[in-house]
Amino acid sequence: MPSRPGEKIDVAQTKIYKRQKLAQFRIKISLVTQDIHQLLGIKRTNPMYPFQKKETPWETLKLDVAAAGNTFVEFWGLPL
């Protein structure tokens, strides 16, 4: 992404950055799915978090949805 006027966009680096952001988004969506399963009482055999968080399930869901949304905005925020 150009930081100065007249500077060209490095397409190769932008594609790499977008792929990384998309991978992060997928991970965060899987965390949201896990949070929803926990709220509904669905047992998971392979939890993503090997430890318990101190937040309530609703707070965890809220934080994970916000993180996924921020990553999605970063992904689409770069021109290609």
C-alpha positions as CSV (number, residue, x, y, z in Angstrom):
1,M,0.0,0.0,0.0
2,P,1.6,3.3,-1.0
3,S,2.3,5.6,1.9
4,R,3.2,8.7,-0.2
5,P,1.4,10.3,-3.1
6,G,2.7,9.1,-6.5
7,E,4.2,5.9,-5.0
8,K,3.2,2.7,-6.8
9,I,1.5,-0.3,-5.2
10,D,3.6,-3.4,-4.8
11,V,1.1,-5.9,-6.1
12,A,3.0,-9.0,-5.1
13,Q,3.4,-7.8,-1.5
14,T,-0.3,-6.7,-1.4
15,K,-1.4,-10.2,-2.5
16,I,0.8,-11.8,0.2
17,Y,-0.6,-9.5,2.9
18,K,-4.2,-10.2,1.7
19,R,-3.6,-14.0,1.8
20,Q,-2.3,-13.6,5.4
21,K,-5.3,-11.5,6.4
22,L,-7.7,-14.1,4.9
23,A,-6.0,-16.9,6.8
24,Q,-6.3,-14.9,10.0
25,F,-10.0,-14.2,9.2
26,R,-10.7,-17.9,8.8
27,I,-9.0,-18.8,12.1
28,K,-11.0,-16.1,13.9
29,I,-14.3,-17.3,12.3
30,S,-13.5,-20.8,13.6
31,L,-13.1,-19.3,17.1
32,V,-16.5,-17.7,16.7
33,T,-18.0,-21.0,15.7
34,Q,-16.4,-22.6,18.8
35,D,-17.8,-19.9,21.0
36,I,-21.3,-20.5,19.6
37,H,-21.0,-24.2,20.2
38,Q,-20.0,-23.5,23.7
39,L,-22.9,-21.2,24.3
40,L,-25.3,-23.9,22.9
41,G,-23.8,-26.6,25.0
42,I,-22.4,-28.6,22.1
43,K,-19.3,-30.6,23.2
44,R,-16.2,-30.4,21.1
45,T,-13.6,-33.2,21.2
46,N,-10.7,-31.0,20.1
47,P,-11.0,-27.5,21.7
48,M,-9.0,-24.7,20.2
49,Y,-8.3,-23.2,23.6
50,P,-6.5,-25.8,25.8
51,F,-7.1,-23.6,28.8
52,Q,-10.2,-21.8,30.1
53,K,-10.5,-18.0,29.6
54,K,-11.7,-15.8,32.5
55,E,-14.4,-14.2,30.3
56,T,-17.9,-15.4,30.2
57,P,-18.9,-17.2,26.9
58,W,-20.8,-14.2,25.7
59,E,-17.8,-11.9,26.3
60,T,-15.6,-14.4,24.5
61,L,-18.0,-14.5,21.5
62,K,-18.2,-10.7,21.4
63,L,-14.4,-10.4,21.4
64,D,-13.9,-13.1,18.7
65,V,-16.6,-11.5,16.5
66,A,-14.9,-8.1,16.8
67,A,-11.5,-9.5,16.0
68,A,-12.9,-11.3,13.0
69,G,-14.6,-8.1,11.8
70,N,-11.4,-6.1,12.2
71,T,-9.4,-8.6,10.3
72,F,-12.1,-8.6,7.5
73,V,-11.9,-4.8,7.3
74,E,-8.1,-4.9,7.1
75,F,-8.4,-7.5,4.3
76,W,-10.7,-5.4,2.2
77,G,-9.1,-2.1,3.1
78,L,-6.1,-2.6,0.8
79,P,-6.6,-1.9,-2.9
80,L,-5.3,-4.4,-5.5
